[in-house]
Amino acid sequence: MANQWRQMTAPPAALLNKNKKNFIGMPAPLGYVAGVGRGATGFTTRSDIGPARDANDVSDDRHAPPNKRKKKDDDDDEDLNDANYDEFNGYGGSLCSKDPYDKDDEEADAIYDEIDKRMDEKRREYRETRLKAELENYRQERPKIQQMFTDLKRELAGVSDNEWSSIPEVGDARNRKQRNPRAERFTPLPDSVLSHNLGGENVTTIDPGSGLASMMPGTNTPGMLTPSGDLDLRKIGQARNTLMGMRLNQVSDAVGGQTVVDPKGYLTDLQSMIPQYGGDINDVKKARLLLKSVRETNPNHPPAWIASARLEEVTGKIQSARNLVMKGCEMCPKSEDVWLEAARLQPPDMARAVIAQAVQTLPLSPRLWIKAADLELELKAKKRVYRKALEQIPNSELLWKLAVELEEEEDAKILLSRAVECCPTSVDLWLALARLEVYENARKVLNKARENNPKDRQIWITAAKLEEANGKMDLVGKIIERAISTLKANMVDINRDFWIKDGMEAEHAGAVLTCQSIIKHIVGYGVEDEDRKHAWMEDADSCASQGAYECARAIYSHALSVYPKKKSVWLAAAHFERSHGSRESLESLLQQAVTHCPQEETLWLMGAKSKWLAGDVPAARSILALAFKANPNSEEIWLAAVKLESENNEYERARRLLAKARSQAATAKVMMKSAHLEWALGNLEVASNLLDEGLKEVGDFAKLWMMKGQIMEQQGKLENAWEVYRDAVKRCCSSIPLWRLLSVLEEKQGRLVTARATLEKSRVRNPMNDELWLLAIRLELRAGQREVSRALMARALQECPSSGILWAQAIFLEDPAQRKSRSVDALKRCQDDAHVVLTVAKMFWMEGKKNKAREWFNKTVKIDPDLGDAWAWYYKMEVLFGSKEQQNEVEKRCIAADPHHGEHWCTTAKDITNWRKKTPEILHLVADKLPIPVMSREVY
């Protein structure tokens, strides 16, 4: 029947093979009127007045049929169901799909498409960045397996041939049953079951009425009969479902019913079940086996039990560790280490019981008693434990100390009285008792302590401190002197370093006189005569570096008493007093110094400067007058006197002093100071005459040439200044500032080629000079020759590879993207160069990392505190972004450092208009002139 039905419904083959007309399915031509060929006439509407046109009439666009909209599907009906409606977009389909689609609609759709495309282009970069970031986060959180083992694969490169050949072959890790599966077994049914199920009729195994066909359709099952009523496949399926449910319940969550076996967290869950041990499990097994062998071989060996317990503890089996260590306590009851390990592994309540059993077994073990006291929570219980311990072990110094620490002052005094009886050789207990006693009783306690411990120096030092604290200053020195003699008599080695350390501790404790007495009596002990001065200076510096200023002062005092004519010792002591002492102590020391060393000019100048800074100008003048008498033609004293008068606005007196100095000691510095004073006061002609006079006497002094050229520039005589500089570099060809002034003047005059030639000549005369290379590089940068400056930088770094100023400039010559890598190279080449570190700080400032910039500025001023540019940049950043306290802190540190170097700093400080300005004023001026760092700038 089915075949007949298919034959009836199939179309004829002739219909399938017949050609289809080409006009079927095509739209009608323009102006087509149905039936016009048969004589039919058109009809008139309100919008189309006139007769219908023939097919041969000329077409009119007004009557052209509208274009149909393109549809995605062939359905004519709109889907206006509520399920297809959105509040924002409306219906899913177009409500105007049946309207004419004219040129305006097409143009509007094109405009909207362009707008959508433009908006998509704008959001594309953000979208791609976001997708890339999400992908990176996903890769970091869920790395691939091959990424997790990349470090191990990389380490395979270092595997040697022997190690590779020693790798064992991969074996079958399955157990024996899995490796050798047994054949499937079939157990026959008992005869009783067979006899019970035998029947007299043949039935099929499965009921045909259930809708299932049997194995062989149309046949019966011969032989043994299966009862149709007892065997129910539906019940078998239910039983199978029940069994599967029981298995699922075993791995299901009892609360929520969710399976614990999470595919994503499966490895994590397995890891949480493994003990927190980072080693190989095979190593643990080997260690466990070895320790078991040790325990069985020597069960009375305590370290074996302790090691076994700690192995189990590391692998997370804390109960096994407790069992093992308790077994060790049974096997080694006399080992306090095993008992302590058992107490450590047990919980607090069990630990008290274990330690109680331990102290019964080992009542003479201080460590067990201390552990027992530590396990107690209340103070009374701790005291009770220590007192029981002291009954068992009365000669334990450690137990006495711990017990005394828990008592009040009066009870501690009683305990210490008993403690020194039980432990008479314990110096600490004697000293603790002496501290708690009054003065008279403390003296008696210390005397008894000296009788019981005649070889200990701490008792003597404590006695000296006691006498000093009670105003017996005359006994302090005697006690220290007697201590040294007594210890020598008892054959005790006098260690000089130990005694100096004791003196420092005494100073920190406030016993200054004891400290000085110790230094006085011990500093010369065990030192050879030829090494005394050097050793004492080192000792004084060491004490000063550790904050023991009284010890250092005592060492200097002793050294000056031994070497009263040594200028270096007086200078070292004076510098120490200036740094760590008071003004009065410094002036007192300098008065003694100039008495013993009147020919040392520095001592006179330090004394005069101290008086001047204190505001006592007449005293400073009197000191300089005495210095003139002792050193009649000293250039330094002359210049100091001139500076004193000029700083106090006594210009006429300064002029007279300089005139007198020129007549008696016409040195280059005197001539320079004379010209500088006149230049600063505005007397340019007088200054020029003085410079000419000086150049006749000392024509090779570069500073005179520089001053003369600068005065010419100030007067506007640029040609004269150029001639002065040109003559100067001939006379002083090694003066870098002269070459710089000459090249800058030529550049200012527009003679760029001449300036290049000048710098080239200067580098020939002064090879390996980084400043000249830097001048040439910056000249090209100002001229706009960036590539030429880079070529010069490459040559400069070849000639001066460790120059900090060149590397600092090289960083800014790079593009902003390459500056960071260039700075890394610079730090490798010259790690501790202040200019490079300062450049890195400015780079962090450009990137907006103010805290990082502050750290690198701090590093710069620590490396070179004399670099004024670093202080100026640091101060400018704090002015812009820091608080008032931070600004004041930087200014205070700059004043203490008193910098004198730096390109910007020297330019401002040596400006003749700023000759009277101090460090804070110069700092502010330089900071104001500095530009704010930006990425596009190349020179700073």
ZAMARGU-4260 file (C-alpha; in steps of 0.2 Angstrom, whole numbers, plus 5000, padded with zeros to 4 digits):
<rodrens>
0) 5000/5000/5000 | 5014/5012/5004 | 5022/5009/4988 | 5006/5012/4979 | 5003/5028/4988
5) 5020/5035/4984 | 5017/5030/4965 | 5001/5040/4965 | 5008/5056/4973 | 5023/5057/4962
10) 5022/5071/4948 | 5023/5065/4930 | 5041/5066/4923 | 5035/5076/4908 | 5029/5090/4920
15) 5046/5090/4928 | 5056/5091/4911 | 5045/5104/4903 | 5054/5121/4901 | 5048/5135/4912
20) 5042/5152/4903 | 5054/5166/4905 | 5042/5179/4910 | 5034/5169/4924 | 5037/5177/4941
25) 5044/5193/4933 | 5036/5211/4937 | 5024/5218/4924 | 5032/5231/4912 | 5029/5250/4915
30) 5012/5256/4910 | 5005/5239/4908 | 4986/5238/4908 | 4978/5221/4909 | 4967/5217/4894
35) 4972/5232/4883 | 4976/5220/4869 | 4958/5214/4868 | 4951/5231/4867 | 4949/5234/4886
40) 4950/5252/4891 | 4957/5260/4907 | 4948/5268/4922 | 4950/5284/4930 | 4954/5288/4948
45) 4955/5304/4958 | 4974/5303/4958 | 4976/5298/4940 | 4964/5308/4928 | 4964/5302/4910
50) 4962/5287/4899 | 4972/5272/4902 | 4988/5271/4891 | 4993/5259/4878 | 5008/5248/4880
55) 5016/5258/4866 | 5014/5275/4875 | 5029/5284/4882 | 5031/5279/4901 | 5029/5293/4914
60) 5038/5292/4930 | 5024/5299/4939 | 5014/5283/4936 | 5029/5271/4939 | 5025/5257/4951
65) 5034/5259/4967 | 5049/5248/4971 | 5045/5234/4983 | 5055/5233/4999 | 5067/5218/5001
70) 5061/5206/5014 | 5070/5193/5023 | 5056/5181/5022 | 5042/5178/5010 | 5028/5180/5023
75) 5017/5195/5019 | 5009/5196/5036 | 5017/5207/5050 | 5022/5199/5066 | 5013/5211/5078
80) 5012/5200/5092 | 5015/5207/5110 | 5030/5194/5112 | 5038/5203/5097 | 5036/5221/5104
85) 5050/5231/5113 | 5047/5247/5122 | 5063/5255/5114 | 5064/5247/5097 | 5045/5244/5094
90) 5040/5228/5085 | 5052/5216/5078 | 5046/5219/5060 | 5044/5235/5051 | 5027/5243/5052
95) 5030/5252/5035 | 5036/5236/5025 | 5021/5238/5013 | 5024/5256/5010 | 5033/5262/4994
100) 5052/5262/4995 | 5058/5278/4986 | 5074/5286/4984 | 5072/5297/5000 | 5071/5281/5010
105) 5086/5273/5001 | 5096/5289/5005 | 5090/5289/5023 | 5095/5271/5025 | 5112/5275/5018
110) 5115/5289/5030 | 5110/5279/5045 | 5121/5265/5039 | 5136/5277/5038 | 5132/5284/5055
115) 5131/5267/5063 | 5148/5263/5054 | 5156/5279/5061 | 5150/5275/5078 | 5156/5258/5077
120) 5173/5264/5072 | 5174/5276/5087 | 5170/5262/5099 | 5180/5249/5091 | 5197/5254/5099
125) 5189/5254/5117 | 5180/5237/5113 | 5195/5229/5107 | 5205/5235/5122 | 5192/5229/5133
130) 5191/5212/5125 | 5210/5211/5125 | 5210/5215/5144 | 5196/5202/5147 | 5206/5189/5138
135) 5222/5192/5147 | 5213/5191/5164 | 5205/5175/5158 | 5221/5168/5153 | 5229/5173/5170
140) 5215/5165/5180 | 5214/5149/5169 | 5231/5146/5161 | 5233/5132/5149 | 5241/5116/5154
145) 5256/5120/5143 | 5258/5137/5151 | 5258/5129/5168 | 5273/5119/5164 | 5283/5131/5154
150) 5296/5134/5168 | 5299/5115/5169 | 5301/5114/5151 | 5313/5128/5151 | 5323/5120/5165
155) 5325/5104/5154 | 5338/5114/5144 | 5350/5112/5159 | 5348/5093/5160 | 5364/5084/5156
160) 5366/5068/5146 | 5369/5058/5162 | 5354/5064/5171 | 5344/5061/5155 | 5350/5043/5154
165) 5346/5040/5172 | 5328/5044/5170 | 5319/5027/5173 | 5308/5020/5160 | 5289/5023/5161
170) 5281/5007/5169 | 5263/5002/5171 | 5257/5010/5186 | 5241/5000/5187 | 5239/4987/5200
175) 5240/4968/5197 | 5222/4965/5195 | 5221/4979/5182 | 5237/4973/5173 | 5231/4955/5172
180) 5212/4955/5170 | 5204/4938/5174 | 5192/4931/5162 | 5173/4934/5164 | 5165/4921/5176
185) 5147/4915/5174 | 5139/4907/5189 | 5126/4894/5185 | 5109/4895/5193 | 5105/4882/5207
190) 5094/4867/5202 | 5080/4872/5214 | 5078/4889/5204 | 5078/4879/5188 | 5065/4866/5194
195) 5054/4880/5201 | 5054/4890/5185 | 5051/4875/5173 | 5034/4876/5165 | 5024/4866/5152
200) 5021/4879/5139 | 5032/4890/5128 | 5031/4909/5130 | 5041/4923/5124 | 5053/4931/5135
205) 5046/4948/5133 | 5027/4951/5132 | 5022/4955/5114 | 5009/4966/5121 | 5022/4978/5128
210) 5026/4985/5111 | 5043/4977/5110 | 5048/4964/5097 | 5057/4948/5103 | 5075/4944/5098
215) 5068/4933/5083 | 5051/4940/5077 | 5038/4927/5074 | 5047/4913/5084 | 5044/4905/5101
220) 5057/4902/5114 | 5060/4883/5116 | 5067/4873/5130 | 5067/4881/5148 | 5052/4893/5151
225) 5053/4910/5158 | 5038/4914/5169 | 5029/4929/5161 | 5021/4935/5178 | 5037/4935/5189
230) 5049/4944/5177 | 5045/4962/5175 | 5057/4973/5165 | 5049/4989/5172 | 5054/4984/5190
235) 5072/4980/5184 | 5073/4998/5177 | 5067/5005/5193 | 5080/4995/5203 | 5093/5001/5191
240) 5088/5019/5194 | 5088/5016/5213 | 5105/5009/5213 | 5111/5024/5202 | 5103/5036/5214
245) 5112/5028/5229 | 5129/5030/5220 | 5125/5048/5216 | 5119/5052/5234 | 5136/5046/5240
250) 5145/5060/5230 | 5131/5073/5233 | 5130/5087/5245 | 5119/5083/5260 | 5112/5101/5261
255) 5109/5108/5243 | 5109/5092/5233 | 5123/5098/5222 | 5137/5086/5217 | 5153/5089/5225
260) 5162/5084/5209 | 5164/5101/5201 | 5173/5100/5184 | 5181/5117/5186 | 5186/5115/5204
265) 5190/5097/5204 | 5209/5099/5204 | 5207/5112/5218 | 5197/5101/5229 | 5209/5087/5226
270) 5223/5099/5231 | 5214/5104/5247 | 5213/5085/5252 | 5232/5084/5251 | 5242/5089/5266
275) 5251/5105/5265 | 5268/5098/5260 | 5277/5104/5245 | 5289/5089/5243 | 5287/5073/5233
280) 5276/5060/5241 | 5289/5047/5237 | 5301/5057/5247 | 5289/5056/5262 | 5287/5038/5260
285) 5306/5035/5260 | 5308/5046/5275 | 5294/5037/5284 | 5302/5021/5280 | 5320/5026/5286
290) 5313/5034/5302 | 5304/5018/5306 | 5319/5008/5303 | 5329/5020/5315 | 5315/5018/5328
295) 5315/4999/5327 | 5334/4998/5327 | 5337/5010/5342 | 5320/5013/5351 | 5329/5023/5364
300) 5336/5036/5352 | 5325/5052/5355 | 5329/5062/5339 | 5322/5047/5329 | 5305/5049/5338
305) 5305/5068/5337 | 5309/5068/5318 | 5296/5055/5315 | 5283/5066/5324 | 5288/5081/5314
310) 5287/5072/5298 | 5269/5067/5301 | 5265/5085/5307 | 5272/5092/5291 | 5262/5080/5280
315) 5246/5085/5290 | 5244/5069/5300 | 5244/5078/5317 | 5236/5063/5327 | 5249/5051/5320
320) 5262/5064/5326 | 5255/5064/5343 | 5254/5045/5345 | 5272/5044/5339 | 5279/5056/5351
325) 5269/5049/5366 | 5276/5032/5361 | 5293/5041/5361 | 5290/5047/5379 | 5287/5029/5384
330) 5303/5023/5376 | 5314/5038/5381 | 5307/5044/5397 | 5323/5053/5402 | 5324/5064/5387
335) 5317/5082/5390 | 5317/5085/5371 | 5304/5072/5368 | 5293/5078/5382 | 5294/5096/5376
340) 5290/5090/5358 | 5275/5080/5365 | 5269/5096/5375 | 5271/5106/5359 | 5260/5094/5348
345) 5246/5092/5361 | 5232/5104/5364 | 5234/5115/5379 | 5224/5104/5391 | 5233/5088/5386
350) 5250/5098/5386 | 5248/5102/5404 | 5245/5084/5408 | 5260/5078/5398 | 5272/5091/5405
355) 5266/5087/5423 | 5271/5069/5419 | 5287/5075/5412 | 5292/5085/5428 | 5288/5070/5438
360) 5300/5060/5428 | 5313/5073/5426 | 5311/5085/5441 | 5329/5093/5438 | 5325/5099/5421
365) 5324/5118/5420 | 5317/5118/5403 | 5302/5107/5408 | 5298/5118/5422 | 5299/5134/5411
370) 5287/5125/5399 | 5275/5121/5413 | 5275/5139/5418 | 5272/5145/5400 | 5257/5134/5399
375) 5249/5142/5414 | 5237/5156/5410 | 5236/5165/5427 | 5250/5174/5435 | 5248/5165/5452
380) 5249/5148/5444 | 5265/5154/5435 | 5273/5159/5451 | 5268/5143/5460 | 5276/5133/5446
385) 5292/5143/5447 | 5293/5141/5466 | 5290/5122/5465 | 5304/5122/5452 | 5316/5132/5463
390) 5312/5119/5477 | 5319/5106/5465 | 5333/5116/5457 | 5338/5130/5469 | 5355/5133/5459
395) 5347/5137/5442 | 5350/5155/5438 | 5338/5155/5424 | 5324/5150/5435 | 5328/5163/5448
400) 5328/5177/5435 | 5311/5171/5427 | 5304/5170/5445 | 5310/5187/5450 | 5303/5195/5434
405) 5285/5190/5439 | 5286/5198/5457 | 5284/5215/5463 | 5298/5225/5470 | 5298/5220/5488
410) 5295/5202/5484 | 5308/5203/5471 | 5321/5209/5484 | 5317/5194/5495 | 5319/5182/5481
415) 5335/5190/5475 | 5342/5189/5493 | 5339/5170/5493 | 5344/5169/5474 | 5362/5176/5478
420) 5364/5163/5492 | 5359/5149/5480 | 5369/5156/5465 | 5383/5166/5472 | 5393/5166/5456
425) 5378/5174/5446 | 5383/5192/5443 | 5367/5197/5435 | 5358/5192/5451 | 5370/5202/5462
430) 5368/5217/5451 | 5349/5216/5451 | 5349/5215/5470 | 5360/5230/5471 | 5349/5240/5460
435) 5334/5237/5471 | 5343/5241/5487 | 5347/5258/5495 | 5364/5266/5493 | 5372/5259/5509
440) 5365/5242/5506 | 5369/5242/5488 | 5388/5245/5492 | 5387/5230/5504 | 5379/5220/5491
445) 5392/5225/5478 | 5406/5221/5490 | 5400/5204/5493 | 5398/5201/5474 | 5416/5206/5471
450) 5421/5194/5485 | 5412/5180/5476 | 5416/5185/5458 | 5434/5193/5459 | 5436/5192/5440
455) 5421/5201/5434 | 5422/5219/5428 | 5404/5223/5428 | 5403/5223/5447 | 5417/5237/5447
460) 5408/5247/5433 | 5391/5246/5443 | 5400/5252/5459 | 5407/5267/5449 | 5390/5271/5442
465) 5383/5269/5460 | 5395/5282/5467 | 5392/5294/5452 | 5373/5293/5455 | 5375/5297/5473
470) 5387/5312/5470 | 5404/5304/5475 | 5413/5310/5459 | 5430/5308/5467 | 5428/5289/5470
475) 5423/5285/5452 | 5441/5287/5444 | 5448/5277/5459 | 5436/5263/5457 | 5440/5261/5439
480) 5458/5262/5442 | 5457/5249/5456 | 5446/5238/5445 | 5459/5237/5431 | 5473/5233/5444
485) 5463/5220/5453 | 5458/5211/5437 | 5476/5211/5431 | 5481/5204/5448 | 5468/5190/5446
490) 5476/5186/5429 | 5461/5192/5419 | 5464/5197/5401 | 5460/5216/5399 | 5451/5217/5382
495) 5451/5235/5377 | 5436/5234/5365 | 5425/5227/5378 | 5430/5241/5390 | 5426/5254/5377
500) 5409/5246/5374 | 5406/5246/5393 | 5410/5265/5392 | 5398/5268/5378 | 5384/5258/5388
505) 5388/5269/5403 | 5386/5285/5393 | 5369/5279/5386 | 5364/5275/5404 | 5368/5293/5409
510) 5384/5289/5419 | 5395/5302/5409 | 5409/5303/5423 | 5410/5284/5423 | 5411/5283/5404
515) 5425/5296/5404 | 5435/5287/5418 | 5434/5271/5408 | 5440/5279/5392 | 5454/5288/5401
520) 5461/5272/5410 | 5458/5260/5395 | 5461/5269/5379 | 5480/5268/5380 | 5480/5250/5386
525) 5488/5237/5373 | 5492/5250/5359 | 5509/5252/5352 | 5517/5270/5353 | 5518/5272/5334
530) 5500/5266/5332 | 5492/5276/5346 | 5487/5292/5336 | 5479/5282/5322 | 5470/5270/5333
535) 5463/5284/5344 | 5456/5293/5329 | 5448/5277/5323 | 5441/5274/5341 | 5434/5292/5342
540) 5426/5291/5324 | 5418/5274/5329 | 5411/5281/5345 | 5404/5296/5336 | 5396/5286/5323
545) 5387/5276/5337 | 5381/5291/5346 | 5393/5290/5360 | 5399/5308/5359 | 5406/5309/5377
550) 5417/5293/5374 | 5423/5302/5358 | 5426/5318/5367 | 5436/5309/5381 | 5446/5300/5367
555) 5450/5317/5359 | 5455/5324/5376 | 5467/5310/5380 | 5474/5311/5363 | 5477/5330/5364
560) 5485/5328/5381 | 5497/5315/5373 | 5500/5325/5357 | 5497/5344/5361 | 5507/5349/5345
565) 5498/5338/5332 | 5488/5350/5321 | 5478/5335/5314 | 5472/5330/5331 | 5467/5348/5335
570) 5458/5349/5318 | 5449/5333/5321 | 5443/5338/5338 | 5437/5355/5332 | 5427/5347/5318
575) 5420/5335/5330 | 5415/5349/5342 | 5407/5359/5327 | 5397/5344/5322 | 5392/5337/5339
580) 5396/5350/5352 | 5391/5367/5357 | 5398/5384/5352 | 5405/5387/5369 | 5414/5370/5369
585) 5421/5373/5351 | 5427/5391/5356 | 5435/5384/5371 | 5444/5370/5361 | 5450/5382/5348
590) 5457/5394/5361 | 5468/5380/5367 | 5472/5374/5350 | 5479/5391/5344 | 5489/5392/5360
595) 5498/5376/5355 | 5497/5378/5336 | 5498/5396/5332 | 5504/5393/5314 | 5489/5383/5309
600) 5478/5396/5300 | 5462/5385/5299 | 5461/5385/5318 | 5461/5404/5319 | 5448/5405/5305
605) 5437/5392/5313 | 5437/5403/5329 | 5434/5419/5320 | 5419/5411/5310 | 5412/5404/5326
610) 5412/5422/5334 | 5405/5429/5318 | 5391/5417/5316 | 5386/5421/5335 | 5385/5439/5330
615) 5401/5445/5340 | 5410/5454/5325 | 5422/5463/5337 | 5428/5447/5344 | 5430/5439/5327
620) 5441/5454/5322 | 5451/5452/5337 | 5454/5434/5333 | 5459/5438/5316 | 5471/5452/5322
625) 5479/5439/5333 | 5480/5428/5318 | 5489/5442/5308 | 5502/5443/5322 | 5505/5424/5321
630) 5504/5423/5302 | 5509/5440/5295 | 5508/5436/5276 | 5494/5423/5276 | 5483/5424/5261
635) 5469/5415/5270 | 5468/5426/5285 | 5468/5442/5274 | 5454/5435/5263 | 5444/5430/5279
640) 5446/5448/5286 | 5440/5455/5270 | 5425/5443/5269 | 5421/5448/5287 | 5421/5466/5283
645) 5411/5465/5267 | 5398/5454/5275 | 5395/5467/5288 | 5394/5481/5275 | 5411/5488/5280
650) 5416/5491/5262 | 5429/5504/5265 | 5438/5494/5278 | 5438/5479/5266 | 5445/5490/5252
655) 5459/5495/5264 | 5463/5478/5269 | 5464/5472/5251 | 5475/5486/5247 | 5486/5482/5261
660) 5486/5463/5256 | 5490/5468/5238 | 5505/5477/5244 | 5511/5463/5256 | 5505/5447/5248
665) 5499/5451/5230 | 5493/5433/5226 | 5481/5428/5213 | 5467/5426/5225 | 5470/5443/5233
670) 5469/5451/5216 | 5453/5442/5211 | 5444/5446/5228 | 5449/5465/5225 | 5442/5465/5207
675) 5427/5455/5213 | 5423/5468/5227 | 5424/5483/5215 | 5414/5473/5202 | 5400/5469/5215
680) 5400/5487/5220 | 5397/5493/5202 | 5415/5500/5199 | 5418/5492/5183 | 5432/5502/5177
685) 5442/5500/5194 | 5438/5482/5193 | 5445/5481/5175 | 5461/5490/5180 | 5464/5478/5195
690) 5461/5463/5183 | 5474/5470/5170 | 5486/5473/5185 | 5483/5455/5191 | 5485/5447/5173
695) 5502/5456/5172 | 5507/5447/5188 | 5498/5430/5186 | 5493/5428/5168 | 5489/5410/5169
700) 5475/5412/5182 | 5459/5408/5173 | 5447/5416/5185 | 5455/5433/5181 | 5452/5431/5162
705) 5434/5425/5165 | 5430/5440/5176 | 5438/5452/5163 | 5427/5444/5149 | 5411/5445/5159
710) 5414/5463/5163 | 5416/5467/5145 | 5400/5458/5141 | 5391/5467/5154 | 5397/5483/5147
715) 5391/5478/5129 | 5409/5476/5122 | 5406/5459/5114 | 5421/5460/5102 | 5432/5465/5116
720) 5426/5451/5127 | 5428/5438/5112 | 5446/5444/5111 | 5449/5442/5129 | 5442/5424/5129
725) 5452/5420/5114 | 5468/5426/5122 | 5463/5417/5138 | 5461/5400/5130 | 5478/5402/5123
730) 5486/5405/5140 | 5474/5393/5150 | 5470/5380/5138 | 5465/5367/5151 | 5451/5379/5159
735) 5434/5371/5153 | 5424/5387/5159 | 5434/5398/5148 | 5431/5387/5132 | 5412/5387/5137
740) 5411/5406/5139 | 5420/5408/5122 | 5408/5396/5113 | 5393/5403/5121 | 5398/5421/5116
745) 5401/5415/5098 | 5384/5407/5097 | 5376/5423/5104 | 5385/5433/5090 | 5377/5421/5077
750) 5394/5413/5073 | 5388/5395/5074 | 5402/5388/5063 | 5415/5397/5074 | 5407/5390/5090
755) 5408/5372/5083 | 5426/5374/5078 | 5430/5381/5095 | 5422/5366/5104 | 5431/5355/5092
760) 5448/5363/5096 | 5444/5362/5115 | 5441/5343/5114 | 5458/5341/5105 | 5466/5351/5119
765) 5457/5342/5133 | 5453/5324/5127 | 5441/5313/5138 | 5432/5328/5144 | 5413/5325/5146
770) 5408/5343/5149 | 5415/5349/5132 | 5406/5335/5123 | 5390/5340/5132 | 5392/5358/5126
775) 5394/5352/5108 | 5379/5341/5109 | 5368/5355/5117 | 5375/5367/5104 | 5368/5356/5090
780) 5351/5354/5099 | 5349/5373/5100 | 5353/5374/5082 | 5340/5361/5078 | 5352/5347/5072
785) 5344/5333/5082 | 5353/5319/5072 | 5370/5327/5073 | 5368/5329/5092 | 5364/5310/5092
790) 5379/5306/5082 | 5390/5317/5094 | 5382/5308/5109 | 5387/5291/5102 | 5405/5297/5100
795) 5405/5305/5117 | 5399/5289/5126 | 5413/5279/5117 | 5426/5291/5124 | 5418/5294/5141
800) 5407/5278/5144 | 5405/5281/5163 | 5400/5300/5162 | 5385/5304/5172 | 5381/5320/5164
805) 5382/5312/5146 | 5371/5298/5151 | 5358/5310/5158 | 5358/5320/5142 | 5357/5304/5132
810) 5341/5299/5141 | 5332/5315/5135 | 5339/5313/5117 | 5328/5297/5115 | 5310/5297/5110
815) 5298/5296/5126 | 5295/5278/5122 | 5313/5273/5123 | 5318/5284/5138 | 5314/5271/5151
820) 5326/5258/5143 | 5339/5271/5140 | 5338/5275/5159 | 5341/5257/5163 | 5357/5257/5153
825) 5363/5273/5161 | 5360/5266/5179 | 5370/5250/5174 | 5384/5260/5168 | 5385/5273/5182
830) 5374/5267/5196 | 5378/5280/5209 | 5380/5295/5199 | 5369/5309/5205 | 5365/5316/5188
835) 5358/5300/5181 | 5348/5297/5197 | 5341/5315/5196 | 5336/5312/5178 | 5326/5296/5183
840) 5318/5307/5196 | 5312/5319/5183 | 5306/5305/5172 | 5295/5299/5186 | 5289/5317/5189
845) 5284/5318/5170 | 5274/5302/5172 | 5264/5309/5187 | 5272/5297/5200 | 5276/5310/5213
850) 5280/5297/5227 | 5292/5288/5216 | 5300/5305/5211 | 5302/5310/5229 | 5311/5294/5233
855) 5323/5296/5219 | 5326/5314/5223 | 5330/5309/5241 | 5342/5296/5234 | 5350/5310/5223
860) 5354/5322/5237 | 5360/5307/5248 | 5373/5302/5234 | 5379/5320/5231 | 5373/5333/5244
865) 5384/5346/5236 | 5374/5346/5220 | 5363/5361/5221 | 5353/5357/5205 | 5346/5341/5214
870) 5340/5352/5229 | 5332/5365/5217 | 5322/5352/5207 | 5317/5343/5223 | 5311/5359/5231
875) 5302/5364/5215 | 5292/5348/5215 | 5288/5350/5234 | 5282/5368/5230 | 5270/5362/5216
880) 5264/5346/5224 | 5270/5345/5242 | 5264/5352/5259 | 5272/5366/5268 | 5280/5355/5280
885) 5289/5345/5266 | 5295/5361/5258 | 5302/5367/5274 | 5310/5350/5277 | 5319/5351/5260
890) 5325/5369/5263 | 5331/5364/5280 | 5341/5350/5273 | 5348/5360/5259 | 5354/5374/5271
895) 5363/5360/5281 | 5371/5353/5265 | 5376/5370/5259 | 5378/5365/5240 | 5391/5374/5229
900) 5389/5364/5212 | 5377/5361/5198 | 5374/5369/5182 | 5359/5380/5186 | 5365/5382/5204
905) 5382/5390/5199 | 5374/5401/5186 | 5363/5409/5199 | 5375/5409/5213 | 5389/5417/5203
910) 5379/5430/5196 | 5386/5446/5202 | 5369/5453/5207 | 5367/5438/5219 | 5384/5440/5228
915) 5377/5443/5245 | 5363/5430/5244 | 5363/5415/5256 | 5358/5397/5252 | 5339/5399/5255
920) 5338/5413/5243 | 5348/5405/5230 | 5338/5389/5232 | 5322/5399/5229 | 5329/5408/5214
925) 5335/5393/5205 | 5319/5383/5209 | 5309/5398/5201 | 5320/5397/5185 | 5319/5379/5182
930) 5306/5373/5170 | 5292/5360/5173 | 5298/5343/5166 | 5288/5338/5150 | 5291/5324/5138
935) 5294/5335/5123 | 5309/5344/5131 | 5327/5338/5128 | 5338/5349/5138 | 5336/5353/5157
</rodrens>
